[in-house]
Amino acid sequence: MSYGQVVNSTIENNTARQYGGGVYGFNPTLVNVTLNNNDAAVGPEIYVHDNVTLIDTNVSDDKISYDLLGESASVLGDSDISHLMRLSNGYYAYCAEHQNGEPSSGQMDNSMKFLRNVITGEEVADYLKILIYDTINSEYELKTRNLHDYVWEFTDGDFRSSNIPIVKRVIELYDAGFRINGTSATKTLANGTVLLYNFSSLITGSGQQNLFTFQFAQIDFVNETLTKQTVNKTVLINQYVEFTITARNTINETIYNIFIEDKDYSEGLQYVSWRSDDENWSYNETNGTWNLPSLDAFENSTFTVIFLAYKNGTFYNNATGGSSNSSIVYSFDVVRVLNANFTVEKIALNKTVKLHEQTEFEIVVHNTGEVDLHNVTVIEDEYDGLIYDSHNDNGYWNHSVVDGKHVWSLNYALSPNQYAAFKVLFNTTAYGNFTNVVVVRTNETGNKTVNNTTTVLKPGFVVEKVTLTPEVVLGSQAVFNIVVRNIGETELTNVTVIEDSYDGLVYDSFDDNGYWTHAFVDGKNVWTLNGALPVGELIGFKVFFNTTREGNFTNIIVVKTNETDNKTVNNTTTVLKPDLIVEKITLTKYLQLGQKAVFEIVVHNVGECALDDVFIIEDQYDGLIYDSFVDNGNWKHSVVNNKNKWVLNDILHPNEFAILIVNFNTIQIGNFTNVVIAGSNGTGNKSTNNTTEVFDDNETHNTTNSSDIASMDLIKTAVTPKVLVGNQVIFQIIVHNTGNVNLNNVTIKEESFEGLIYDHFYDYTSLFNKNNDLSWTLNSLLYPGEYAGFYVVFNTTTNGTFVNVVSGSSNETNNTTSNDTVDVVKPDFTI
């Protein structure tokens, strides 16, 4: 808007690419206007030319931008917006905004910053100046050639993609660093004619096209020429560039008060200093002007200005000069500032290795700059934990050792975008993460440091040999489970298990699960894993041995891998000896013909393991006829091969007794021997006998011993020597008449059972009666040699080792005691 008012309005949520998100105009007035959340690159809420009047309108100063423009100018009435126009101040003009309306008037803006491409927002004034400067050499050409479409190509089109020859030439000149000064730009034609150009823009009101404006004039002669030349046409970033500026007097008289300005140069150049062999030049630091008092006819004088090039690109430098009796002259030159740069990569080709393996690094230098790099040098600066071995450079690098460090120098210049690489091998001697650091330098650049890390993996394993049968019965097989677990950081290869020692055991076989290969090497069994053992995994197998004698036998294995030291483990198996004794006691040693002969058969487990299938066979009993047995539920009776046989219904634990009472009828007088055989599946057979004398009832038989001895043994056995907390423990209590007289009123009493809680008892023979306390009394005589017993059951509530003590007595004997121990254990496990 131009000189207008906005009243009682709300302007919000608008955006502009460049100027004035909410309001853009010339000297506008805003009355009771609310501006909120508008945005633009310059002047988020308001952008105005000259000034803005705010009445009852609150906008912070940082949301307003002002632009002070130059003189006013109007478009002459006979102008055509699609062709060349004339302004009231003598400037020519082309419209610069295709979509806006016809302009009428505006204000001059020499900055030309509003001349922008509508697609990209890029300022295009420099392109438009080159278009006029390079194309127009006379008033006739200006009026006969319509350049308006080309102007619109830069302001409204995708000009970088244009195929229009004139547009492409302008872009080529621009990219080469060609720039035109906005004022007093001169060009000398081939015929010696000098043209003078001035450029500007006209900023118009809202809805009208802004204009690109220019004027030029022909100068018939010039007293002074100005030449600016770049001494070093290409430099590197942070190097100095020098320009020589020469003033020439082209007429046959002295010119006076020569001045030269060098203020128009690209960003990327920074003025540093100047020098001259002509002592008459002076420099005014205040206005940045060099002055020469006079220059004689046809003479010239030169000085040099020095700039620092601080970024890469093609940069222009324009110089303007004149004198008190000459026209303004102009000269420029360009410098190309090149970037010298590179990247370096250190690549660990094997980021993880095993100990004693080699780790390999590839070092790659890439020239990412615009110039050749000379003396490219790579220094191995640090490589703790690694030992240098060798390198592979394909003949392009020279290797040396300098100050204890390995150094490689490239034997040719590295061109832009070219790569150079080599590989370095190191030996590993320890576990851990090791960083390799290299420093790279060139003649044209600073140093760069890169690094990479190799992890030397630590191998490790544990091996367990578990006896699955810690106790076995002689003749049974011992089984061991061998497990190898990889607890290291790398896979293990050639895992080998060697049965090193197994005295007392005879190898039988192994559980072939398909993962191991078995061999017999140097008299030892050897198993090799068929593949690698990955990290964290375990593998195992079972080995079976035969037992040939009783005892404790240790089995030793050695395990080795390619990556580790050997490990030795062992485990022990106890081969238990099964054994029993059998006694046959004649409870009726003397009896009259017709009475029953009673025998007590006692089987006692005196071995180290439980016995299965305990049996008794009545082998011989001439003169006696089998009648019956006392069936207390413990024995199963059968007749095998015409012989009476009894098999125990339960296992017989170590130290436990089993008792069988057998009755025979007597049919003749005499001494008769009864023979029995006892055995089990873990033992051989054993036999015993006893004799009964049968006499006539008319005979007088002396049964009195010359010396009576009363004696009794008490045996207490833990049938369950180890149980879990909460399970019940069972004790067998046996009383044995070891004298030669009958024992009356045999009594057994629980004396001590700390840690155990009495639950109940059971008596397969029904010979014991429980009293009111924890005591039991035999309800019959205990004959010489006879055994009698029962079982007591206790509950467990805590873990520990507990001793149970009992006492025994009779009318004929003193008290005797016996005890046994039970281990109550708490269940637990590990993972």
C-alpha positions in Angstrom: 0.0 0.0 0.0 1.1 3.6 -0.7 0.3 6.5 1.6 -2.9 4.7 2.6 -4.7 3.8 5.9 -5.7 0.6 7.5 -8.5 1.1 10.1 -10.1 -1.2 12.7 -8.6 -4.3 11.3 -6.9 -7.5 12.5 -4.0 -8.9 10.4 -2.7 -12.2 11.6 -1.2 -15.5 10.5 0.3 -14.2 7.3 3.8 -14.9 5.8 6.0 -13.3 3.3 9.2 -14.7 1.9 11.2 -11.5 2.3 9.6 -8.3 3.5 6.6 -7.4 5.6 4.6 -10.4 6.8 1.6 -8.3 7.8 2.0 -4.8 6.2 4.2 -3.7 3.3 4.0 -0.1 2.0 5.1 3.5 1.6 4.4 5.7 4.6 1.2 3.9 5.6 -1.0 4.8 8.6 -2.5 2.1 10.8 -5.4 3.0 13.1 -6.6 0.5 15.7 -5.0 -2.4 14.0 -4.1 -5.7 15.7 -1.1 -7.5 14.2 -0.5 -11.1 15.4 1.7 -14.0 14.4 2.8 -12.6 11.0 6.2 -13.6 9.7 8.8 -12.5 7.1 12.6 -12.6 6.7 12.7 -8.8 7.2 10.0 -7.0 9.2 7.9 -9.8 10.5 4.9 -7.6 11.1 5.6 -4.4 9.2 8.0 -3.3 6.4 7.8 0.3 5.2 9.6 2.6 2.9 10.4 5.9 4.7 8.0 5.7 7.8 4.8 4.4 9.3 2.2 6.2 11.4 0.7 4.0 14.2 -2.5 5.2 16.0 -3.9 2.9 18.7 -1.8 0.2 17.2 0.8 -1.6 19.4 3.7 -3.3 17.6 7.1 -3.8 19.1 10.0 -2.1 17.3 11.8 -5.3 16.6 8.8 -6.4 14.4 9.1 -3.3 12.2 11.7 -2.6 9.5 12.3 0.7 7.7 13.9 1.3 4.3 14.9 4.9 3.4 14.6 5.3 -0.3 16.0 7.9 -2.7 14.4 10.5 -5.0 10.9 10.1 -6.4 10.4 9.3 -10.0 7.4 8.6 -12.2 6.8 6.5 -15.3 6.3 8.6 -18.4 2.9 8.2 -20.0 3.9 6.8 -23.3 5.6 3.7 -21.7 4.6 0.1 -22.3 5.2 -2.3 -19.4 6.1 -5.1 -21.8 8.8 -3.0 -23.4 11.4 -0.5 -22.5 10.1 2.4 -20.4 11.4 5.9 -19.5 11.3 7.6 -16.1 10.9 11.2 -15.3 14.6 11.3 -14.0 16.0 10.1 -17.4 16.5 6.4 -16.4 15.4 3.6 -18.7 13.4 0.8 -17.0 12.1 -2.7 -17.4 9.3 -4.2 -15.3 10.6 -6.8 -12.8 7.4 -8.5 -11.5 5.5 -10.3 -14.2 2.3 -10.8 -12.2 1.8 -7.3 -10.9 0.1 -4.4 -12.5 1.3 -1.3 -14.4 3.6 1.0 -12.3 3.0 4.7 -12.1 5.5 6.1 -9.7 7.8 5.3 -6.9 11.1 6.0 -5.2 14.6 5.1 -6.4 16.5 2.4 -4.5 20.1 2.0 -5.5 20.6 -1.1 -3.4 18.3 -3.0 -5.8 17.7 -5.6 -3.0 14.0 -5.9 -4.0 14.9 -7.3 -7.4 14.5 -11.0 -6.6 13.6 -14.2 -8.3 10.0 -15.1 -7.2 10.9 -18.9 -7.2 14.1 -18.9 -5.1 14.1 -15.5 -3.5 17.6 -14.9 -4.8 18.7 -11.3 -5.5 19.1 -10.9 -9.3 20.4 -7.4 -9.7 23.9 -8.6 -10.6 22.6 -10.7 -13.4 20.5 -7.8 -14.7 23.4 -5.4 -14.7 25.5 -7.9 -16.6 22.6 -8.4 -19.1 22.6 -4.6 -19.9 26.4 -4.1 -19.7 27.2 -7.0 -22.0 24.4 -6.5 -24.5 23.8 -2.8 -25.0 26.6 -0.7 -26.7 24.5 2.2 -28.1 21.2 4.0 -27.9 20.1 2.4 -31.1 20.6 -1.1 -29.8 18.8 -0.2 -26.7 15.7 0.9 -28.6 15.7 -1.8 -31.2 16.3 -4.8 -29.0 13.6 -5.8 -26.5 15.3 -7.3 -23.4 12.2 -7.3 -21.3 11.5 -11.1 -21.7 15.1 -11.8 -20.5 14.6 -9.6 -17.5 11.5 -11.6 -16.6 13.4 -14.8 -17.0 15.6 -13.7 -14.1 12.9 -12.3 -11.9 10.1 -14.8 -12.6 11.6 -17.9 -14.2 13.9 -20.9 -13.4 16.8 -19.0 -15.1 19.4 -21.5 -14.0 17.7 -24.1 -16.2 17.1 -21.7 -19.2 18.3 -22.6 -22.7 18.1 -19.0 -23.9 21.6 -18.1 -25.2 21.7 -14.6 -23.8 20.6 -15.9 -20.4 23.1 -18.7 -20.5 25.9 -16.2 -21.3 24.9 -13.9 -18.4 25.1 -16.9 -16.1 28.5 -17.9 -17.4 29.9 -14.4 -16.9 28.4 -14.3 -13.4 29.8 -17.7 -12.4 33.2 -16.6 -13.7 33.1 -13.8 -11.1 32.2 -11.0 -13.5 30.5 -8.2 -11.6 29.4 -4.7 -12.6 29.6 -1.7 -10.3 26.2 0.0 -9.7 27.5 3.5 -10.5 30.0 4.8 -13.0 30.7 1.5 -14.6 32.6 2.1 -17.8 33.2 0.0 -20.9 35.6 0.9 -23.8 34.5 -0.2 -27.2 36.8 -1.3 -30.0 36.7 2.1 -31.6 37.9 3.7 -28.4 34.4 5.0 -27.4 33.8 4.8 -23.6 30.4 4.0 -22.3 29.3 5.0 -18.7 26.6 3.0 -16.9 24.5 3.6 -13.8 22.0 1.1 -12.3 19.2 1.4 -9.8 15.6 0.3 -9.2 12.2 1.9 -8.7 10.1 0.8 -5.8 6.4 1.2 -6.5 3.2 0.9 -4.5 1.3 -2.3 -3.6 0.0 -4.2 -6.6 2.4 -2.4 -9.1 5.5 -3.8 -10.6 8.9 -2.7 -9.2 11.3 -1.7 -12.0 14.9 -2.4 -12.9 16.3 0.9 -14.0 19.6 2.0 -15.7 21.1 4.8 -17.7 24.2 5.0 -19.9 26.0 7.7 -21.7 28.7 7.9 -24.4 32.0 9.7 -23.4 33.8 11.0 -26.5 37.3 11.0 -24.8 38.8 10.2 -21.5 41.8 11.8 -19.9 42.6 8.8 -17.6 42.3 5.1 -17.9 42.3 2.7 -15.0 43.5 -0.9 -15.1 43.1 -3.4 -12.3 44.8 -6.8 -12.7 44.9 -9.8 -10.4 48.5 -10.8 -9.8 47.7 -14.3 -8.6 44.6 -15.4 -10.5 44.1 -18.5 -8.2 44.9 -18.7 -4.5 44.0 -21.0 -1.7 41.7 -20.2 1.2 43.6 -18.1 3.8 46.2 -17.1 1.3 46.7 -13.5 0.2 45.7 -12.2 -3.3 47.3 -9.1 -4.8 45.7 -6.7 -7.3 47.7 -4.1 -9.2 45.9 -0.8 -10.0 47.4 1.3 -12.7 46.4 4.9 -13.6 47.4 6.1 -17.1 47.3 9.6 -18.5 46.2 9.3 -22.1 46.4 13.0 -23.1 49.2 15.4 -23.8 48.9 17.4 -20.6 49.3 16.8 -16.9 46.2 15.7 -14.9 45.8 16.5 -11.2 44.3 15.1 -8.0 44.0 11.5 -9.2 41.9 9.4 -6.8 41.1 5.7 -6.8 38.6 3.8 -4.6 38.7 0.1 -4.0 35.5 -0.5 -2.0 33.5 -2.8 -4.3 34.6 -6.4 -3.8 33.0 -9.6 -3.1 32.4 -11.1 0.3 35.2 -13.6 0.8 37.9 -10.9 0.4 39.2 -8.9 3.3 41.4 -5.8 2.8 44.8 -6.1 4.4 47.3 -3.6 3.1 48.8 -1.9 0.1 52.3 -1.0 -1.3 53.7 1.1 -4.2 57.1 1.9 -5.7 55.7 5.4 -6.4 56.1 7.3 -3.2 53.6 10.0 -4.4 50.6 7.7 -3.7 49.0 8.2 -0.3 46.1 6.3 1.4 43.3 7.9 3.3 42.1 5.4 5.7 39.0 7.4 6.6 37.4 7.3 3.2 39.4 4.3 1.8 40.8 6.4 -1.1 44.3 6.4 -2.7 45.4 9.8 -4.0 48.1 10.9 -6.4 48.8 14.7 -6.7 49.5 14.6 -10.5 50.3 12.4 -13.4 52.3 13.8 -16.4 51.3 13.4 -20.0 51.2 9.8 -21.2 52.7 8.5 -17.9 51.3 5.8 -15.6 51.6 4.9 -12.0 50.9 1.7 -10.2 50.2 0.5 -6.6 49.3 -2.9 -5.2 46.4 -3.8 -2.9 46.5 -6.9 -0.8 43.5 -8.9 0.3 43.0 -12.0 2.4 40.9 -14.7 0.7 39.0 -16.3 3.5 36.6 -18.6 1.7 36.5 -20.4 -1.6 34.8 -19.1 -4.8 35.3 -16.7 -7.7 35.3 -13.1 -6.4 35.4 -9.8 -8.1 37.2 -6.6 -7.1 36.1 -3.3 -8.7 38.2 -0.1 -8.6 36.8 3.4 -9.5 39.0 6.3 -10.3 39.0 9.9 -11.5 40.8 13.2 -11.3 40.0 16.9 -11.2 40.2 17.2 -14.9 39.0 13.8 -16.1 35.9 11.6 -16.1 35.1 8.7 -13.7 36.7 5.5 -14.9 36.2 1.9 -13.7 38.1 -1.3 -13.9 37.7 -4.8 -12.3 39.3 -8.2 -12.2 38.4 -11.5 -10.6 40.3 -14.0 -8.4 39.4 -17.6 -7.9 39.9 -18.8 -4.4 40.4 -22.5 -4.3 39.7 -24.8 -1.4 42.5 -27.2 -0.4 41.0 -29.9 1.6 40.9 -33.6 2.1 39.2 -36.3 4.2 40.9 -39.2 5.7 39.3 -42.4 6.8 40.9 -45.1 8.9 38.9 -48.3 8.5 39.3 -51.3 10.7 38.8 -54.1 8.2 38.4 -56.6 11.0 36.9 -54.7 14.0 37.0 -57.7 16.2 39.8 -60.3 16.2 41.0 -63.1 18.4 44.2 -62.8 20.4 47.3 -63.4 18.3 45.4 -62.8 15.1 46.3 -59.8 13.0 44.2 -56.7 12.7 44.2 -54.8 9.5 43.5 -51.1 8.9 42.9 -49.3 5.6 43.9 -45.7 5.5 42.1 -43.7 2.7 43.0 -40.1 1.8 40.5 -38.3 -0.5 41.2 -35.0 -2.0 38.0 -33.1 -1.6 39.4 -29.7 -2.5 40.1 -27.9 -5.8 43.9 -28.1 -6.0 46.5 -30.8 -6.1 47.8 -31.9 -2.7 51.6 -32.3 -2.4 53.6 -34.3 0.0 50.6 -36.2 1.5 52.0 -37.8 4.6 50.5 -40.3 7.0 51.9 -40.8 10.5 51.0 -43.7 12.7 50.8 -41.7 15.9 49.4 -44.1 18.5 48.7 -47.8 18.5 49.0 -49.0 22.1 48.2 -52.7 22.5 49.1 -53.3 18.9 52.5 -54.2 17.4 53.2 -53.0 13.8 53.8 -55.9 11.4 53.7 -54.7 7.8 51.9 -52.7 5.2 50.6 -53.0 1.6 51.0 -49.8 -0.4 50.9 -51.0 -4.0 54.2 -49.1 -4.6 52.5 -45.6 -4.2 53.8 -44.8 -0.8 57.3 -44.4 0.7 57.7 -45.9 4.2 60.1 -44.8 6.9 60.4 -44.7 10.6 60.8 -41.2 12.1 61.2 -40.6 15.8 60.0 -44.1 16.5 56.8 -43.6 14.4 55.9 -45.2 11.1 55.5 -42.6 8.3 54.2 -43.0 4.7 54.6 -40.3 2.1 52.6 -40.4 -1.2 55.0 -40.4 -4.1 52.8 -38.3 -6.4 50.5 -35.2 -6.1 47.0 -36.1 -5.2 44.6 -34.5 -7.7 41.1 -33.1 -6.8 38.6 -35.9 -6.1 41.4 -38.5 -6.3 41.9 -41.2 -3.6 45.0 -42.8 -2.3 45.0 -45.7 0.2 47.2 -48.3 1.8 46.7 -51.1 4.4 48.6 -51.6 7.6 48.8 -54.9 9.6 49.2 -55.1 13.4 49.8 -58.1 15.7 47.6 -58.4 18.8 49.2 -59.4 22.1 46.5 -58.6 24.7 42.8 -58.5 25.2 40.8 -55.3 25.1 39.8 -52.3 22.9 42.8 -50.7 21.2 42.6 -47.4 19.3 44.9 -46.7 16.4 45.5 -43.0 15.7 46.9 -41.5 12.5 47.8 -37.9 11.6 47.7 -36.8 8.0 49.2 -33.6 6.5 49.9 -32.0 3.1 51.8 -29.0 1.9 48.5 -27.2 1.2 46.5 -28.0 4.3 46.6 -28.3 8.1 46.9 -31.6 9.8 44.0 -34.0 10.4 43.8 -36.8 12.9 41.5 -39.8 12.7 41.3 -43.1 14.6 39.6 -46.4 14.7 39.3 -49.1 17.3 39.9 -52.8 17.2 38.5 -55.1 19.8 40.7 -58.1 20.7 38.2 -60.6 21.9 38.9 -62.7 25.0 38.1 -66.3 24.6 37.0 -68.4 27.5 35.1 -71.5 28.5 34.1 -73.5 31.5 33.8 -77.2 31.6 31.7 -79.2 33.9 32.0 -82.9 34.5 28.9 -84.1 36.4 28.6 -87.6 37.9 25.1 -88.5 37.1 25.6 -91.6 39.2 27.7 -90.5 42.2 27.0 -93.8 43.8 26.6 -97.0 41.8 26.4 -100.7 42.7 29.3 -102.8 41.6 28.6 -104.1 38.2 26.3 -101.2 37.2 27.4 -98.5 34.8 28.7 -95.1 35.9 27.5 -92.2 33.8 29.2 -88.8 33.5 27.8 -85.7 31.7 30.5 -83.5 30.2 29.4 -79.9 29.3 31.5 -77.2 27.7 30.2 -73.6 27.9 31.6 -70.7 25.9 31.8 -67.8 28.3 34.3 -65.7 26.2 33.8 -63.0 23.6 34.6 -65.1 20.5 33.7 -68.5 19.1 35.8 -71.5 20.0 37.1 -73.8 17.4 38.5 -77.4 17.6 36.9 -78.0 21.0 38.4 -81.3 22.1 37.7 -83.4 25.2 40.2 -86.0 26.3 39.5 -88.8 28.9 42.8 -88.5 30.6 42.4 -90.9 33.5 39.7 -93.2 34.8 41.3 -95.9 36.9 38.9 -98.4 38.3 36.4 -97.8 35.5 36.2 -99.4 32.0 35.1 -97.2 29.1 31.9 -98.6 27.5 30.4 -96.0 25.2 29.1 -92.4 24.8 25.8 -90.8 23.9 26.4 -90.0 20.3 24.2 -86.9 19.7 25.8 -86.2 16.3 27.8 -83.1 17.5 31.0 -85.0 18.4 33.5 -87.2 16.6 35.0 -89.9 18.7 38.5 -91.3 18.3 41.0 -93.4 20.3 44.4 -91.6 20.4 47.5 -92.7 22.3 45.3 -95.0 24.4 42.9 -92.3 25.3 39.3 -91.6 24.3 39.1 -88.3 22.5 36.0 -86.3 21.3 36.2 -83.4 18.9 33.3 -81.0 18.3 32.2 -81.0 14.7 31.9 -77.2 14.4 32.7 -74.0 16.2 31.1 -73.3 19.6 29.4 -69.8 19.4 29.6 -67.3 22.2 27.2 -68.0 25.1 26.3 -71.5 23.9 27.0 -74.8 25.6 27.4 -78.4 24.3 27.9 -81.7 26.0 27.6 -85.5 25.9 27.4 -88.4 28.2 30.0 -91.1 28.8 29.3 -94.5 30.2 31.8 -96.7 32.1 31.5 -100.2 33.5 32.4 -100.9 37.2 34.6 -103.8 38.1 35.4 -103.3 41.7 34.2 -101.3 44.6 35.8 -98.0 45.8 36.0 -94.3 45.0 37.2 -93.7 41.4 38.1 -90.3 40.0 37.5 -89.6 36.3 39.8 -86.8 34.8 39.2 -85.0 31.5 41.3 -82.4 29.7 39.5 -79.9 27.4 41.3 -77.7 24.9 40.5 -75.3 22.0 42.5 -73.5 19.4 41.9 -70.2 21.2 42.5 -71.1 24.9 44.7 -72.9 27.3 43.8 -76.4 28.4 41.5 -77.0 31.3 41.3 -80.1 33.5 38.3 -81.2 35.6 37.3 -84.3 37.4 34.6 -86.0 39.3 34.3 -89.1 41.4 32.0 -92.0 41.4 31.7 -94.3 44.4 31.2 -97.9 43.4 29.3 -99.5 46.2 29.7 -103.1 47.4 26.4 -104.9 47.9 26.5 -107.6 50.6 24.2 -109.4 53.0 24.4 -112.0 55.7 21.7 -114.5 56.5 21.1 -116.2 59.9 18.8 -119.1 60.6 17.8 -119.4 64.3 16.1 -122.4 65.7 13.5 -121.0 68.1 12.6 -124.6 69.1 15.9 -126.2 69.5 14.5 -129.2 71.4 11.0 -130.5 70.9 9.0 -133.7 71.3 7.8 -135.6 68.3 4.7 -134.1 66.9 5.5 -130.5 68.0 6.1 -127.8 65.4 9.7 -126.7 64.7 10.0 -122.9 64.4 12.9 -121.2 62.5 13.6 -117.5 62.4 15.4 -116.5 59.2 17.1 -113.1 59.4 18.6 -111.3 56.3 20.8 -108.3 57.2 22.0 -105.8 54.6 25.7 -105.3 55.5 26.7 -103.7 52.2 26.9 -100.1 51.0 23.8 -100.0 48.9 20.1 -100.9 49.0 19.3 -104.4 47.8 16.4 -105.3 45.4 14.6 -108.6 45.1 15.9 -110.1 48.3 14.9 -113.7 48.5 15.0 -116.8 50.8 14.8 -120.4 49.6 14.3 -123.4 51.9 16.9 -125.6 50.4 17.0 -128.7 52.6 14.9 -129.8 55.6 15.1 -133.7 55.8 13.0 -135.1 58.6 10.8 -132.0 58.6 7.7 -131.2 56.7 7.0 -127.5 55.7 3.9 -126.3 57.4 3.6 -122.5 57.1 5.2 -119.1 57.6 4.2 -116.0 59.5 2.8 -113.7 56.9 3.4 -110.2 58.1 3.0 -108.7 54.6 6.7 -108.3 54.0 7.2 -111.5 52.0 5.6 -113.0 48.9 5.6 -116.8 49.0 5.9 -119.2 46.1 7.1 -122.8 45.3 9.9 -122.9 42.7 11.4 -126.2 41.6 9.6 -127.9 44.6 11.3 -125.5 47.0 9.6 -122.9 49.1 10.8 -119.4 48.1 10.0 -116.0 49.7 10.8 -112.6 48.0 10.9 -109.4 50.0 8.2 -106.9 48.9 10.4 -103.9 49.4 14.1 -102.9 49.0 16.4 -103.7 51.9 18.3 -100.6 52.9 21.9 -100.6 54.2 22.0 -102.0 57.8 18.3 -102.9 57.6 17.1 -106.4 58.7 14.3 -108.5 57.2 12.9 -111.4 59.3 10.9 -114.4 58.2 9.4 -117.1 60.6 8.9 -120.5 59.1 7.0 -123.5 60.8 7.8 -127.1 60.1 6.0 -130.3 61.4 8.1 -133.1 63.0 7.5 -136.7 61.9 10.5 -138.6 63.3 13.0 -138.6 66.1 16.5 -137.3 65.5 18.6 -134.3 64.8 17.5 -132.5 61.7 19.4 -129.7 59.9 17.5 -127.0 58.0 19.4 -125.2 55.2 18.3 -121.9 53.6 19.8 -119.9 50.8 19.4 -116.0 50.6 20.4 -113.6 47.9 19.5 -110.5 45.9 19.9 -109.0 42.5 23.1 -107.2 43.7 24.8 -110.0 45.5 25.7 -113.7 45.2 23.7 -116.3 47.1 24.6 -117.2 50.7 23.5 -120.2 52.7 23.1 -120.9 56.4 21.6 -123.7 58.6 20.5 -124.7 62.0 19.5 -127.9 63.7 16.5 -129.1 65.7 16.5 -132.2 67.9 13.2 -134.1 68.0 12.8 -136.7 70.8 10.2 -139.2 72.0 7.8 -137.9 74.6 8.9 -140.9 76.8 12.5 -139.7 76.8 13.9 -137.6 79.5 15.9 -134.7 77.8 18.2 -132.4 79.7 17.9 -128.8 78.2 19.7 -127.0 81.0 22.9 -125.3 80.2 25.8 -125.7 82.7 26.2 -121.9 82.4 23.3 -119.5 81.6 24.2 -116.3 79.8 21.6 -113.5 79.3 22.7 -111.0 76.7 20.9 -108.7 74.2 22.0 -106.5 71.3 20.1 -103.4 70.2 20.5 -102.1 66.6 18.9 -98.8 65.4 19.2 -98.1 61.6 18.1 -95.0 59.7 16.3 -96.5 56.7 16.2 -93.0 55.2 19.6 -91.5 56.2 19.0 -88.3 54.1 15.6 -86.6 53.4 14.3 -83.2 52.4 12.8 -80.9 55.0 9.1 -81.8 55.3 9.6 -85.5 54.4 9.4 -88.3 57.0 12.4 -90.2 58.3 12.1 -93.9 59.2 14.2 -95.9 61.7 14.3 -99.7 62.1 14.8 -100.9 65.7 16.1 -104.5 66.0 16.6 -106.4 69.3 18.8 -109.6 69.1 19.0 -112.2 71.9 22.7 -113.0 71.9 22.6 -115.1 75.0 21.5 -118.7 75.7 18.5 -118.0 77.8 15.0 -116.7 77.0 14.5 -113.0 77.5 11.2 -111.8 79.2 9.6 -108.4 79.0 11.9 -107.0 76.3 11.2 -103.2 76.2 12.5 -100.6 73.8 12.3 -96.9 74.5 12.9 -93.7 72.4 15.4 -91.7 74.6 16.3 -88.8 72.4 15.2 -87.4 69.0 15.9 -83.7 69.0 14.9 -82.0 65.8 12.4 -84.8 64.9 8.7 -85.1 65.8 7.3 -88.6 66.5 4.5 -89.5 64.1 3.8 -93.3 64.3 5.3 -96.8 64.3 4.5 -100.0 62.4 5.3 -103.6 63.2 4.9 -106.2 60.5 5.2 -109.0 63.1 2.7 -107.7 65.6 5.1 -108.7 68.3 5.4 -105.3 70.0 2.8 -103.4 72.0 3.2 -99.6 72.4 3.1 -98.3 75.9 1.7 -94.9 77.1 5.1 -93.3 76.6 7.4 -93.7 73.6 8.3 -97.3 74.5 7.3 -100.7 73.2 7.3 -104.1 74.9 7.7 -107.5 73.1 4.5 -109.5 73.8 6.4 -112.9 73.7 9.6 -114.5 74.8 12.8 -113.6 72.8 14.5 -116.9 72.3 18.3 -117.3 72.2 19.5 -116.1 68.8 16.1 -114.6 67.9 15.7 -111.2 66.3 12.6 -109.0 66.7 12.0 -105.5 65.5 9.7 -102.7 64.3 9.8 -99.3 62.5 9.4 -95.7 64.0 8.4 -92.8 61.8 9.3 -89.1 62.5 8.3 -85.8 60.9 10.9 -83.2 59.9 10.5 -79.4 60.2 14.0 -78.0 59.9 17.2 -78.9 58.2 20.2 -80.3 60.1 21.9 -83.5 61.3 19.8 -85.2 64.0 20.7 -88.2 66.2 18.0 -90.6 67.4 18.9 -92.6 70.5 16.9 -95.7 71.8 17.4 -98.0 74.8 16.6 -101.6 75.3 16.1 -103.8 78.4 14.6 -107.1 79.6 14.0 -108.9 82.9 17.3 -110.8 82.4 19.6 -108.1 81.0 20.8 -104.6 81.8 19.9 -101.6 79.6 21.7 -101.1 76.3 21.5 -98.2 73.9 21.8 -97.7 70.2 21.6 -94.6 67.8 21.8 -93.5 64.3 21.9 -90.2 62.5 19.7 -88.7 59.8 20.5 -85.6 57.6 17.6 -83.3 56.9 18.4 -81.1 54.0 16.9 -77.9 52.5 16.2 -78.0 48.8 17.9 -75.4 46.6 19.1 -75.0 43.0 21.2 -72.7 40.8 20.8 -71.7 37.2 
